[in-house]
Amino acid sequence: MRASARASLGCEGRRLWWAAPLAGVCLLAALAAVLDGPLPLRRQACWSLLWNYDQVLGLADDFEGFDNETGVFSSSGAATMIVPNIVHFLRIGQPEFSFMDYVCVLAAWERQDPDWLMFHTDLFDFRGEYWERLKATPGLREVLQIVPAVEVTHVFGQPLDPGYGKWHGGDVARIHILRKYGGIFLDNDAYLLQSLDELRRFEMSLGWPQGEFLGTQVLVAHRDARFLLAWLESYREAYVGTLWYYNAGQRPTQVALHARPELVHREPVRLGVDMNVIDVLYLERAYDAWRKDMLAVHLFSRHTGLVLFQGWRKGLSYPVTFTEENICAYNVTVLQLAQAVLPRLCARHGL
């Protein structure tokens, strides 16, 4: 009897030899989540570690073997531009352009010279002074397109958070836009310093600073890029609406890019998505250096208050919403960016 029991136990032990280590890993992950994160993350901790990115990527293998360092398939061929020259902006419920919106559109058009500049919106048309100026700009008006879009309110059946949903919907929408068209997606306050053509030879490029999560503000992608699907699938049964950047940046970095960094062409610095650019934008003058070394910069327009005290020491008032009337009082990098596309902006001030 005891021998039979031992035999049975041995059989079960061999069958479940993997269970203990797996349970231990999940327990540690859950404990880490409890100690380091809020309640919504606790139920995701073990699932995140077991996310089957290989199975997901098996559905999008057109680029298997593609080298996102050189821009060629490993087997043969020379690097060519495979991403269409289309610039995308998303404007949901935003009928009017701010002054800095206008500046960023001008920069995208002048630096990238796109075949099409698409505004994805739930509106029939835009209004206001800066929209009229854009439509009146020769060369730009010929490439403008208004593309119908709807506000994203759910992802894989999960309702978006009432507080953060507007922004979380934009995170999901940009993935859908790039999966449909491919091209260059820019946040409304992302400023192009140079053409991104050199990145158009890669499957997908994004800003991903060392030791941080990916940036969503400047994306360059072929519509069949493998990471686009992996990024979207990482929301499935795992949306955490109470956290600002969990699903957009933290989760896809941890469950997909840490395991498969070769899925993207990584730009640690040149796309300007690291928050350390805020001091340079609003306290210093760095346009000449940036034009040489950077491709783009996110203006972090909603975060100018972060330099409140440093600005006060320099006689600059923050936070601020820049307008055509007040920006000339800020003789810093952000003014240089505006002047680069509007040379006569501060002529009356002698700047």
PyMOL commands that set and color helices and strands:
alter all, ss='L'
color gray80, all
select helices_A, chain A and resi 2-15+19-36+39-42+45-49+53-57+99-112+129-135+165-181+197-199+226-233+246-257+261-263+277-283+287-293+301-313+327-329+333-341+347-349
alter helices_A, ss='H'
color red, helices_A
select strands_A, chain A and resi 66-67+72-73+86-91+116-121+144-148+154-155+158-159+183-186+190-192+204-207+218-221+265-267+296-298
alter strands_A, ss='S'
color yellow, strands_A
deselect
rebuild
show_as cartoon
